[in-house]
């Protein structure tokens, strides 16, 4: 790393754009429409077809996501993009329909259940490390490798033991849908009703039908059979019941939520890992420190769920990657009532955006925000809760956050313990957001095998260091 260089970032807008220029830019990279001033102000407002406000003030964000939750439902743009794929699942549903689903699904992601699924993550980490080693000294696209690793995890924890589950079909259907549905439509920005056809979204119907059929078949087969061993996500959802209403999910509701967990549960974690590896390759000093930590805790074995709490620097790298490259770079809401945010009037129908990418790089909230400094997360209590939102916050905080963090630390620690990653000159990724913030062009790194030091005599591999 050169001291005068920074990790890759998105060039933000420095002058006002009209609606057509904004639309064209958004189709290429949604983050490119964020004004640079959003990294230096608590709130920015404008009008592009309809009134909008970008909010970076932690107190105002707390009001939107927690105190006035029902007054700021998810925006119509968000719902229009995702409803065809995941229906009225937890991610989209509002009000009472969302609340009962959240109560029924919450136990699925309890600490105990997430820890019970850790061996699947360890197995995926082992497999990913073996694939990287087998690739030899040539450059490897670690973004693709991480997508494969995290899809292995989510499919195993969702459909364990279901030999009839066509992983490739579901993965292909998800990618096909995201590729088309993620293209922002001018009709969405202008607020046209749902029944007006969206050109970029019409072609994904076949992929969606196939994806839903695979999930429905798996659910029906599981209802007719009995699960063996540790309950997986599908078992836990089938058993899930709203403690207040005693309502359980029907097949359609189960399917929509399963597809939500599959989509959100593998791509976002894969992106977190890909960006984490890019940053480690960018800063070899941090990588060496993280490797030393992993060697101390792991020796020559893969990381497990029990190791996560003993890998603080690896966790800090993950946290910093989520700050610099949040998978959901923007979240949006639609105001239902008159309100005041940061002293500014908000009217019903206004689009309220929380540009998490700009929030995480706001100079009022972060010291040297474009710099890679994992140590800033050494004391999480020192960070304003509503200045750091990789998983959102409030009642609608991502239900799978602990699952994703555990998986990320297990896989990253295992890879760093066994390989030294270095950048490939001229192959820097470009941060581009369509639905999620992806490294366009991939994360191409060279991976050199690293042998773990011998464990000190008298201490078993992986035993706590005192």
C-alpha positions as CSV (number, residue, x, y, z in Angstrom):
1,X,0.0,0.0,0.0
2,X,1.3,3.5,-0.9
3,X,0.6,6.0,1.9
4,X,-0.8,8.5,-0.5
5,X,-3.4,6.1,-2.1
6,X,-6.9,5.2,-1.0
7,X,-9.0,2.1,-1.6
8,X,-11.3,2.3,-4.6
9,X,-14.4,4.5,-4.2
10,X,-17.3,5.9,-6.1
11,X,-16.9,9.4,-7.7
12,X,-19.9,11.3,-6.4
13,X,-21.8,14.1,-8.2
14,X,-20.5,17.7,-7.8
15,X,-23.2,19.5,-9.8
16,X,-27.0,19.2,-10.1
17,X,-28.3,16.7,-12.8
18,X,-31.6,16.6,-14.6
19,X,-33.9,13.6,-14.5
20,X,-32.8,12.0,-17.7
21,X,-29.1,12.3,-16.9
22,X,-29.8,11.0,-13.4
23,X,-31.7,8.0,-14.8
24,X,-29.0,7.1,-17.2
25,X,-26.4,7.4,-14.5
26,X,-28.5,5.3,-12.0
27,X,-28.9,2.5,-14.6
28,X,-25.1,2.2,-14.6
29,X,-24.4,2.8,-10.9
30,X,-27.1,4.0,-8.4
31,X,-24.4,5.4,-6.1
32,X,-23.2,7.8,-8.8
33,X,-26.3,10.0,-8.3
34,X,-25.3,10.7,-4.7
35,X,-24.1,14.3,-4.4
36,X,-20.6,14.7,-2.9
37,X,-22.0,17.2,-0.5
38,X,-23.9,14.3,1.2
39,X,-20.6,13.3,2.7
40,X,-20.2,16.7,4.3
41,X,-23.8,17.7,5.3
42,X,-26.5,16.2,7.6
43,X,-29.2,16.4,4.9
44,X,-29.5,17.2,1.2
45,X,-32.8,17.8,-0.6
46,X,-33.9,18.1,-4.2
47,X,-36.4,17.3,-6.9
48,X,-36.0,14.8,-9.7
49,X,-39.5,14.0,-10.9
50,X,-40.6,14.0,-7.2
51,X,-39.3,15.6,-4.0
52,X,-36.5,13.7,-2.3
53,X,-34.3,14.1,0.8
54,X,-31.0,12.3,1.6
55,X,-30.5,12.0,5.3
56,X,-27.1,11.5,7.0
57,X,-27.9,12.9,10.5
58,X,-27.9,10.0,13.0
59,X,-30.7,11.5,15.1
60,X,-32.9,12.0,12.1
61,X,-32.2,8.5,10.9
62,X,-33.1,7.1,14.3
63,X,-36.4,9.0,14.0
64,X,-37.1,7.5,10.6
65,X,-36.1,3.9,11.4
66,X,-37.2,3.6,15.0
67,X,-39.3,6.4,16.5
68,X,-41.6,7.0,13.4
69,X,-41.3,3.6,11.8
70,X,-44.9,3.4,10.5
71,X,-44.7,6.9,9.0
72,X,-41.8,5.9,6.8
73,X,-42.5,2.6,5.1
74,X,-40.2,1.2,2.5
75,X,-40.4,3.1,-0.7
76,X,-42.6,2.1,-3.7
77,X,-39.4,1.8,-5.8
78,X,-37.9,-0.8,-3.5
79,X,-41.2,-2.8,-3.3
80,X,-41.7,-2.6,-7.1
81,X,-38.2,-3.9,-7.7
82,X,-38.4,-6.9,-5.3
83,X,-42.1,-7.9,-5.0
84,X,-42.1,-10.1,-8.1
85,X,-39.3,-12.2,-6.6
86,X,-40.1,-12.3,-2.9
87,X,-43.7,-11.4,-2.6
88,X,-44.9,-9.9,0.7
89,X,-42.1,-11.5,2.7
90,X,-40.4,-10.0,5.7
91,X,-38.2,-7.7,3.5
92,X,-41.2,-6.0,1.9
93,X,-44.3,-6.5,4.1
94,X,-45.5,-3.6,6.3
95,X,-47.6,-3.2,9.5
96,X,-49.3,-6.1,11.0
97,X,-48.4,-8.5,8.2
98,X,-44.7,-7.7,8.7
99,X,-45.0,-7.9,12.5
100,X,-46.5,-11.4,12.7
101,X,-43.9,-12.8,10.2
102,X,-41.1,-11.2,12.1
103,X,-42.3,-12.7,15.4
104,X,-42.6,-16.1,13.8
105,X,-39.2,-16.0,12.1
106,X,-37.1,-14.3,14.9
107,X,-36.4,-17.6,16.8
108,X,-34.9,-19.1,13.6
109,X,-32.0,-16.7,13.9
110,X,-31.4,-17.1,17.7
111,X,-27.8,-17.4,18.8
112,X,-28.2,-21.1,19.5
113,X,-29.6,-21.9,16.1
114,X,-26.9,-19.8,14.3
115,X,-24.2,-21.5,16.3
116,X,-25.7,-24.9,15.4
117,X,-25.3,-24.0,11.7
118,X,-21.6,-23.0,12.1
119,X,-20.2,-26.4,11.0
120,X,-21.7,-25.8,7.6
121,X,-19.8,-22.4,7.4
122,X,-16.6,-24.1,8.5
123,X,-17.0,-26.8,5.8
124,X,-17.6,-24.0,3.2
125,X,-14.5,-22.2,4.4
126,X,-12.4,-25.4,4.0
127,X,-13.8,-26.0,0.5
128,X,-13.1,-22.4,-0.5
129,X,-9.5,-22.6,0.8
130,X,-9.0,-25.8,-1.1
131,X,-10.2,-24.3,-4.3
132,X,-8.0,-21.3,-3.9
133,X,-5.0,-23.6,-3.2
134,X,-5.8,-25.8,-6.2
135,X,-5.8,-22.7,-8.5
136,X,-2.1,-22.5,-8.1
137,X,-0.1,-19.2,-8.3
138,X,-2.3,-17.6,-10.9
139,X,-4.8,-14.8,-10.1
140,X,-8.1,-15.8,-8.7
141,X,-11.4,-13.9,-8.9
142,X,-12.2,-14.0,-5.2
143,X,-15.5,-12.3,-5.7
144,X,-16.7,-15.4,-7.7
145,X,-15.1,-17.7,-5.1
146,X,-17.0,-16.0,-2.3
147,X,-20.3,-16.2,-4.1
148,X,-19.8,-19.9,-4.5
149,X,-18.8,-20.3,-0.8
150,X,-21.7,-18.4,0.6
151,X,-24.2,-20.0,-1.8
152,X,-22.9,-23.4,-0.6
153,X,-23.6,-22.2,3.0
154,X,-27.1,-20.8,2.4
155,X,-28.2,-23.8,0.3
156,X,-26.9,-26.2,2.9
157,X,-28.6,-24.4,5.8
158,X,-31.8,-24.0,3.9
159,X,-32.2,-27.3,2.1
160,X,-29.9,-29.7,3.9
161,X,-30.3,-33.3,2.7
162,X,-32.6,-32.4,-0.2
163,X,-30.9,-34.2,-3.0
164,X,-33.6,-33.0,-5.4
165,X,-32.7,-29.3,-4.8
166,X,-31.2,-27.9,-8.0
167,X,-28.7,-25.4,-6.7
168,X,-27.6,-24.3,-10.1
169,X,-31.1,-23.6,-11.2
170,X,-31.9,-21.5,-8.2
171,X,-28.6,-19.6,-8.4
172,X,-29.1,-18.9,-12.1
173,X,-32.7,-17.8,-11.6
174,X,-31.6,-15.4,-8.8
175,X,-28.8,-13.9,-10.9
176,X,-31.1,-13.5,-14.0
177,X,-33.7,-11.7,-11.9
178,X,-31.3,-9.3,-10.2
179,X,-29.7,-8.5,-13.5
180,X,-33.0,-7.3,-15.0
181,X,-35.0,-6.2,-12.0
182,X,-32.1,-4.1,-10.6
183,X,-32.2,-1.7,-13.5
184,X,-33.9,1.3,-12.2
185,X,-36.9,2.2,-14.3
186,X,-37.9,5.8,-15.2
187,X,-41.4,4.7,-14.3
188,X,-40.4,4.0,-10.8
189,X,-38.6,7.3,-10.3
190,X,-41.7,9.1,-11.6
191,X,-44.0,7.1,-9.3
192,X,-46.1,5.3,-12.0
193,X,-48.5,2.7,-10.6
194,X,-47.6,-1.0,-10.4
195,X,-49.8,-2.0,-13.3
196,X,-47.8,0.0,-15.8
197,X,-45.3,-2.6,-17.3
198,X,-41.7,-2.0,-16.5
199,X,-39.6,-2.8,-19.7
200,X,-36.5,-4.2,-17.9
201,X,-38.6,-6.5,-15.7
202,X,-40.7,-8.3,-18.1
203,X,-38.0,-10.7,-19.3
204,X,-37.4,-12.4,-15.9
205,X,-40.8,-14.2,-15.5
206,X,-39.5,-17.6,-16.6
207,X,-36.5,-17.5,-14.2
208,X,-38.8,-16.4,-11.4
209,X,-41.3,-19.2,-12.0
210,X,-38.5,-21.8,-12.0
211,X,-37.1,-20.4,-8.8
212,X,-40.4,-20.4,-7.0
213,X,-41.2,-24.0,-8.3
214,X,-38.0,-25.3,-6.9
215,X,-38.7,-23.8,-3.5
216,X,-42.3,-24.9,-3.4
217,X,-41.3,-28.5,-4.3
218,X,-38.7,-28.5,-1.5
219,X,-41.2,-27.2,1.1
220,X,-43.9,-29.7,0.1
221,X,-41.3,-32.6,0.2
222,X,-40.2,-31.5,3.7
223,X,-43.7,-31.3,5.0
224,X,-44.2,-34.9,3.9
225,X,-41.0,-36.2,5.4
226,X,-39.0,-35.8,8.6
227,X,-35.8,-33.9,9.1
228,X,-32.7,-35.6,10.5
229,X,-29.9,-34.1,12.6
230,X,-29.6,-30.4,13.3
231,X,-32.7,-28.5,12.1
232,X,-32.0,-26.3,9.1
233,X,-33.7,-23.0,8.2
234,X,-36.5,-24.7,6.4
235,X,-37.2,-27.0,9.4
236,X,-37.1,-24.0,11.7
237,X,-39.4,-21.9,9.5
238,X,-41.9,-24.8,9.2
239,X,-41.9,-25.0,13.1
240,X,-42.1,-21.2,13.4
241,X,-45.3,-19.8,15.0
242,X,-46.3,-16.2,15.9
243,X,-46.5,-16.4,19.7
244,X,-49.3,-13.8,19.7
245,X,-51.6,-15.1,17.0
246,X,-50.4,-18.7,16.8
247,X,-50.3,-18.2,13.0
248,X,-47.9,-20.2,10.9
249,X,-46.6,-19.5,7.4
250,X,-48.4,-21.3,4.5
251,X,-46.3,-22.6,1.6
252,X,-46.4,-19.3,-0.3
253,X,-45.2,-17.3,2.7
254,X,-42.6,-19.9,3.5
255,X,-41.3,-19.8,-0.1
256,X,-41.2,-16.0,-0.3
257,X,-39.2,-15.8,3.0
258,X,-36.9,-18.7,2.0
259,X,-36.1,-16.9,-1.3
260,X,-35.5,-13.7,0.7
261,X,-33.1,-15.5,3.0
262,X,-31.4,-17.2,0.0
263,X,-30.9,-14.0,-2.0
264,X,-30.0,-11.8,1.0
265,X,-28.1,-14.6,2.8
266,X,-25.5,-15.4,0.2
267,X,-24.9,-12.4,-2.1
268,X,-24.5,-9.8,0.6
269,X,-22.2,-12.0,2.6
270,X,-20.2,-12.8,-0.5
271,X,-19.8,-9.1,-1.2
272,X,-18.7,-8.4,2.4
273,X,-16.0,-11.1,2.1
274,X,-14.9,-10.0,-1.4
275,X,-14.4,-6.4,-0.3
276,X,-12.7,-7.6,2.9
277,X,-10.2,-9.6,0.9
278,X,-9.6,-6.7,-1.5
279,X,-8.9,-4.4,1.6
280,X,-6.5,-7.0,3.1
281,X,-4.6,-7.2,-0.2
282,X,-4.6,-3.4,-0.3
283,X,-3.0,-3.2,3.2
284,X,-0.5,-5.9,3.7
285,X,0.3,-4.7,7.3
286,X,-3.3,-5.3,8.4
287,X,-3.4,-8.6,6.5
288,X,-0.3,-9.8,8.4
289,X,-1.7,-8.8,11.7
290,X,-5.0,-10.6,11.0
291,X,-3.1,-13.7,9.8
292,X,-1.1,-13.7,13.0
293,X,-4.3,-13.6,15.0
294,X,-5.8,-16.4,13.0
295,X,-2.7,-18.5,13.4
296,X,-2.7,-18.0,17.1
297,X,-6.3,-19.0,17.5
298,X,-6.6,-21.7,14.7
299,X,-3.2,-23.2,14.1
300,X,-3.7,-25.1,10.9
301,X,-7.4,-25.9,11.1
302,X,-10.4,-24.0,9.8
303,X,-12.3,-21.5,12.0
304,X,-15.5,-22.6,13.9
305,X,-18.3,-20.8,15.5
306,X,-16.6,-21.0,18.9
307,X,-13.6,-19.1,17.4
308,X,-15.4,-16.0,16.3
309,X,-15.3,-14.2,19.6
310,X,-11.5,-14.8,19.7
311,X,-10.8,-13.2,16.3
312,X,-11.4,-9.5,17.1
313,X,-9.2,-8.1,14.3
314,X,-10.8,-10.3,11.7
315,X,-14.2,-9.1,12.8
316,X,-13.0,-5.4,12.7
317,X,-11.9,-6.0,9.1
318,X,-15.3,-7.2,8.3
319,X,-16.9,-4.3,10.0
320,X,-14.7,-1.8,8.2
321,X,-15.4,-3.5,4.8
322,X,-19.2,-3.1,5.6
323,X,-18.6,0.6,6.4
324,X,-16.6,1.3,3.2
325,X,-18.7,-0.9,0.8
326,X,-22.1,-1.5,2.4
327,X,-24.0,-4.2,0.4
328,X,-27.1,-2.0,0.5
329,X,-25.6,1.3,-0.4
330,X,-28.9,3.2,-0.3
331,X,-32.2,2.5,1.5
332,X,-35.3,4.5,0.8
333,X,-38.6,5.2,2.5
334,X,-41.8,7.1,1.5
335,X,-43.0,9.8,3.9
336,X,-46.7,9.3,4.9
337,X,-47.2,12.4,7.0
338,X,-45.9,16.0,7.3
339,X,-42.7,16.0,9.4
340,X,-39.6,18.0,10.0
341,X,-36.1,16.5,9.6
342,X,-33.0,18.5,10.4
343,X,-35.2,21.6,10.5
344,X,-36.5,20.9,7.0
345,X,-40.1,20.3,5.9
346,X,-41.0,16.8,4.8
347,X,-44.3,16.3,2.9
348,X,-46.4,13.2,2.4
349,X,-45.2,11.3,-0.7
350,X,-41.6,12.6,-0.4
351,X,-38.9,10.0,-1.0
352,X,-36.6,9.8,2.0
353,X,-33.2,8.2,1.2
354,X,-30.6,7.1,3.7
355,X,-27.5,6.8,1.4
356,X,-25.6,4.4,3.6
357,X,-22.6,4.7,1.3
358,X,-22.4,8.5,2.0
359,X,-23.4,8.1,5.7
360,X,-20.5,5.7,6.2
361,X,-18.1,8.3,4.5
362,X,-19.5,11.4,6.1
363,X,-16.8,13.7,7.3
364,X,-19.0,15.0,10.2
365,X,-19.2,11.4,11.6
366,X,-15.9,9.6,10.7
367,X,-12.2,10.5,10.8
368,X,-10.6,10.1,7.4
369,X,-13.7,8.2,6.1
370,X,-12.1,7.1,2.8
371,X,-9.2,5.4,4.6
372,X,-9.1,1.7,5.5
373,X,-8.8,1.7,9.3
374,X,-10.3,-1.5,10.9
375,X,-9.1,-0.4,14.3
376,X,-11.8,2.3,14.4
377,X,-14.1,-0.7,15.4
378,X,-11.9,-1.8,18.3
379,X,-14.5,-0.1,20.6
380,X,-17.9,-0.5,19.0
381,X,-19.5,1.6,21.8
382,X,-17.6,4.6,20.6
383,X,-19.5,4.6,17.3
384,X,-22.9,6.3,17.0
385,X,-25.3,3.5,16.4
386,X,-27.2,5.4,13.7
387,X,-23.9,6.5,11.9
388,X,-23.2,2.8,11.0
389,X,-26.0,0.9,9.3
390,X,-24.7,-2.1,7.3
391,X,-27.8,-4.1,8.4
392,X,-30.2,-1.2,8.9
393,X,-31.6,-0.6,12.4
394,X,-34.7,-0.3,14.4
395,X,-37.4,-3.0,14.4
396,X,-36.6,-3.8,10.8
397,X,-32.8,-4.4,11.3
398,X,-31.7,-7.4,9.2
399,X,-32.9,-10.5,10.9
400,X,-29.9,-12.5,9.7
401,X,-27.2,-10.0,10.8
402,X,-25.6,-12.4,13.3
403,X,-25.7,-15.2,10.8
404,X,-23.9,-13.1,8.2
405,X,-21.2,-11.8,10.6
406,X,-20.4,-15.3,12.0
407,X,-20.1,-16.7,8.5
408,X,-17.9,-13.8,7.3
409,X,-15.5,-14.2,10.2
410,X,-15.3,-18.0,9.9
411,X,-14.5,-17.8,6.1
412,X,-12.2,-14.8,6.2
413,X,-10.1,-16.1,9.1
414,X,-9.7,-19.5,7.5
415,X,-8.6,-17.9,4.2
416,X,-6.2,-15.4,5.8
417,X,-4.6,-18.2,7.9
418,X,-3.8,-20.2,4.8
419,X,-3.1,-17.7,2.0
420,X,-1.3,-14.4,1.5
421,X,-3.4,-12.3,-0.9
422,X,-1.8,-9.7,-3.1
423,X,-3.4,-7.4,-5.7
424,X,-3.1,-7.9,-9.4
425,X,-1.8,-4.7,-11.0
426,X,-4.4,-2.9,-13.2
427,X,-7.2,-5.1,-11.9
428,X,-8.7,-2.9,-9.2
429,X,-12.5,-3.5,-8.8
430,X,-15.0,-0.7,-9.4
431,X,-17.7,-0.3,-6.8
432,X,-21.0,-0.4,-8.7
433,X,-24.5,-0.6,-7.1
434,X,-27.5,-1.9,-8.9
435,X,-29.4,-3.7,-6.1
436,X,-26.3,-4.3,-4.1
437,X,-22.8,-2.8,-4.1
438,X,-20.7,-5.1,-6.2
439,X,-17.0,-5.1,-7.3
440,X,-17.5,-4.7,-11.0
441,X,-14.7,-6.6,-12.8
442,X,-14.3,-8.9,-9.9
443,X,-11.7,-9.0,-7.1
444,X,-8.6,-10.5,-8.7
445,X,-6.0,-11.5,-6.2
446,X,-3.0,-13.7,-6.3
447,X,-3.0,-16.2,-3.4
448,X,0.3,-17.6,-2.0
449,X,0.0,-20.5,0.4
450,X,1.1,-19.8,4.0
451,X,1.9,-22.5,6.4
452,X,0.6,-22.2,10.0
453,X,3.3,-22.1,12.7
454,X,3.6,-25.1,14.8
455,X,1.4,-25.0,17.9
456,X,3.4,-24.5,21.2
457,X,3.9,-27.7,23.1
458,X,1.4,-28.4,25.8
459,X,-1.4,-26.4,24.1
460,X,-3.9,-28.1,21.8
461,X,-4.5,-26.6,18.4
462,X,-7.2,-23.9,18.7
463,X,-7.2,-23.8,22.5
464,X,-7.7,-20.3,24.0
465,X,-4.6,-18.2,24.4
466,X,-4.2,-17.0,28.0
